[in-house]
Amino acid sequence: MKNALGTWKGRIKGKDRAETLENYSILFIIIGALLLSFGIGLSVLTEKISVVFSVFGAWIVFISTVALIFNWMMKEFRSE
């Protein structure tokens, strides 16, 4: 298990800090989307816990998207 975790960390790690932040942001967008989908699907069975999963997943997606856009802007300004 430790070796597999090391492989994932190696794939996420970029050439510089900006690329690493970009990779982590994309990963958290995927995780947030999965949580959001799980919460929406869980709403068929129960109402209270599905709201928690949906809101938390949407919050993760939103924050990660803002971080990704900010990172892209900083990379663009630094390149000129």
C-alpha positions in Angstrom: 0.0 0.0 0.0 2.8 2.4 0.8 4.4 1.8 -2.6 1.1 2.6 -4.4 0.8 5.8 -2.4 4.3 6.8 -3.4 3.5 6.2 -7.0 0.5 8.5 -6.8 2.5 11.2 -5.1 5.1 10.9 -7.8 2.4 11.4 -10.5 0.8 14.4 -8.8 4.1 16.1 -8.1 4.8 18.5 -11.0 7.9 20.2 -12.3 7.4 23.2 -10.1 5.0 24.4 -7.3 2.5 25.8 -9.8 2.1 22.5 -11.7 1.8 20.6 -8.4 -0.9 22.9 -7.2 -2.7 22.5 -10.5 -2.6 18.7 -10.2 -3.9 18.8 -6.7 -6.7 21.2 -7.7 -7.8 18.9 -10.4 -7.7 15.9 -8.0 -9.8 17.7 -5.5 -12.3 18.8 -8.2 -12.7 15.1 -9.0 -13.1 14.1 -5.4 -15.6 16.9 -4.8 -17.6 15.9 -7.8 -17.7 12.3 -6.6 -18.9 13.5 -3.1 -21.5 15.7 -4.7 -22.8 12.8 -6.9 -22.8 10.5 -3.9 -24.8 13.0 -1.9 -27.4 13.4 -4.7 -27.7 9.7 -5.1 -28.0 9.2 -1.4 -31.0 11.6 -1.3 -33.2 8.7 -2.4 -32.6 6.9 0.9 -32.1 9.6 3.4 -32.3 13.4 3.5 -30.1 14.7 6.2 -26.8 13.0 5.4 -27.2 13.5 1.7 -27.3 17.3 2.2 -24.0 17.2 4.1 -22.3 15.2 1.3 -23.7 17.3 -1.4 -22.8 20.7 0.2 -19.3 19.5 1.2 -18.7 18.1 -2.3 -19.9 21.4 -3.9 -17.8 23.4 -1.6 -14.7 21.3 -2.4 -15.3 21.7 -6.1 -15.8 25.5 -5.8 -12.7 26.1 -3.7 -10.6 23.9 -6.0 -11.8 25.6 -9.1 -11.0 29.0 -7.7 -7.6 27.8 -6.7 -7.0 26.4 -10.2 -8.1 29.6 -11.9 -5.9 31.7 -9.5 -3.0 29.4 -10.3 -3.5 29.7 -14.0 -3.6 33.5 -13.7 -0.4 33.6 -11.7 1.3 31.4 -14.2 0.2 33.7 -17.0 1.4 36.8 -15.3 4.7 35.3 -14.3 5.5 34.1 -17.9 5.4 37.7 -19.3 
